[in-house]
Amino acid sequence: MKFCAALRFFTVVVLGTSLCATAAPISSSEIQDKSAQGLRLLSLEENAVPVWKTEDEKLELMRQGVKFFDVTETYELEQGLPKQKAPAATFPAPSHQSAVKAILSTVSVSKMQSNLASLAAFNNRYYKSSTGKDASDWILNTVSQIAASRSEITVSAFTHSWTQYSIIAKIPGTQASSPVTILGAHMDSINLQSPTSGRAPGADDDGTGTVNLIETLRALIAAGFKPSTPLEFHWYSGEEAGLLGSQAIATNYKNAGIQVKAFMELDMSGYFAPGTTEVFALEADYIDTGLNTFLKSLITAYSAFGWAMDTPCGYACSDHASWYKFGYPTAFPYEAVTGDDNPNVHSSADTTSVQGFSWSHSLEFAKLAVAFAYELTI
């Protein structure tokens, strides 16, 4: 066999990592055969050849905190798609303070509390579990009811090969064929000790981001908001298992030639360690520096506390990475600088009752999402 193919076999079996980034693409037949055996194709680092792992090996990587893209479903679709990184995007300074602040005054903590209580009541929201599917049904119904008064707004399921589906809500713009602005969060939760049946309320990871987006959409619709350029809200399935849902959707958008003006992820917004300074922690890698600059201006204009740069998030750390790898401008404001963030995630202890959880803190992320949506699309 050729050297790179032999090396890929060696690294999968012996090292579990890749040393040859120029190997020939993995064939359709290999993907079909390995998938039928229950193996998953994981991308563990940028520009490296993906490797096959069993479900148990994949779970062990997750327990070790190793981040990865599970590209089993998207690998072939991604071949041939351009992945060059665009120059830093530029965005105008915030200029709609009066209108935005009027909407911000209507953003409701009590509604987010009620919605999160419903989400956290599911035993877990694991992407392969029946309760994960029930959670996606609940989000779809809740968002559909919020949007029911506006016939032009569509809310739809984006189905996958696994049980839980993703959800997309679209508000069309008055300007035809304009780039879309997207706000994203992931709906799934996981108990790393027992993924399918273990208790995983996922109140902060990522129940907070999920209800932030629901409340952002509600507040905008209640205000009669009609954007000039299209605005979308995405709730992703399977983030905890390798950014599965966001990869499927980002790949679909790239294949369809959809232009994206900006993407912002909300993944955990409800916690900061007691005694630490309350900030928006802006991710420093796998983001667009121009969009980060825009976020800083939004925080200065509209938020109750300031921002700080986080330590590097690392490869495939959340759903924004699915969009970044196709050159779309991305940003990810996080609940706290890493180390001051929630230590209870991926367990039964991820609830709103832990010391350090703050609804007033999470409220500011929902407000930031409103400002982001309004200023980029009006």
Secondary structure, DSSP 8 states (H G I E B T S, - for coil): --HHHHHHHHIIIIISS---TT-----HHHHHHHHHTT-EEEE-STTS--EEE-HHHHHHHHHTT---EE-TTTHHHHTT----------------HHHHHHHHTT--HHHHHHHHHHHHHSS---TTSHHHHHHHHHHHHHHHHHHTT-TT-EEEEE--SSSS-EEEEEE--SSTT--EEEEEEE-----TTSTTTS----IIIIIIHHHHHHHHHHHHHHTT---SS-EEEEEES-GGGTSHHHHHHHHHHHHHT--EEEEEE----SB--TTS---EEE--SSS-HHHHHHHHHHHHHH-SS-EEE-----TT-STHHHHHTTT--EE-EESSSTTSS-TTTTSTT-STTSTTB-HHHHHHHHHHHHHHHHHHH-
